[in-house]
Amino acid sequence: MTPTDETAALLVIDVQNDFLPGGSLAVADGDAIVPVVNQLAARFANVVLTQDWHTPGHVSFASSHPGKRPFETTGLAYGRQVLWPDHCVQGTRGAELAARLELPRAQLIIRKGFHPQSDSYSAFAEADGTTTGLAAYLRARGISRVFLAGLATDFCVAWSALDARKAGFETVVIEDACRAIDADGSLARALADMASAGVARVAAADLTA
């Protein structure tokens, strides 16, 4: 696969302090992907980042639901919602992109989850179906292939990959540039869903310049 031409984009999903070791919603070994992402980004002509950007008291936070604990679920207008520890609150250090990211070619940051009453795992759409505008941006740029890296494999990466396929993009997840939460079998489900949708999975070494 040759990612360097103008038809391909690297989507770097939510590599933020709160998802790294020491963060409020840390993904195990999450910091290990940063050098891999940096190496990949140097080889792509197009790079897009996403950034979780929640309001204080966001509907996805367990603290917003009396009696609920993190990782429990609740029903919201748009369906089942996993409840998370407070994380990536707008303007906080936890919401900042990892300091060791080196992405000089990044052209766009998509902030998601900023509507107080709707979560957003996907880079392409909020949980209630509201579009982020990313698909239209990529099409306007002539991009037809997206490669995904980031956190976490079984949530924001997987949902972004599935929505990319729905939007008609050739979609590839770079497995060693991602890490998973894997709560209650979530990783196995995400991998099965992506396989059914036609999402390819590769290692960073499989991508040749």
Secondary structure, DSSP 8 states (H G I E B T S, - for coil): --TTSTTEEEEEE--BGGGSTTSTT--TTGGGHHHHHHHHHTT-S-EEEEEE-B-TT-TTBGGGSTT--TT-EEEETTEEEE-B-S--BTTSGGGSB-TT---TTEEEEEEE--STT----SSSB-TTS-B-SHHHHHHHTT--EEEEEEE-IIIIIHHHHHHHHHTT-EEEEEEEEEE----TTHHHHHHHHHHHHT-EEE-GGG---
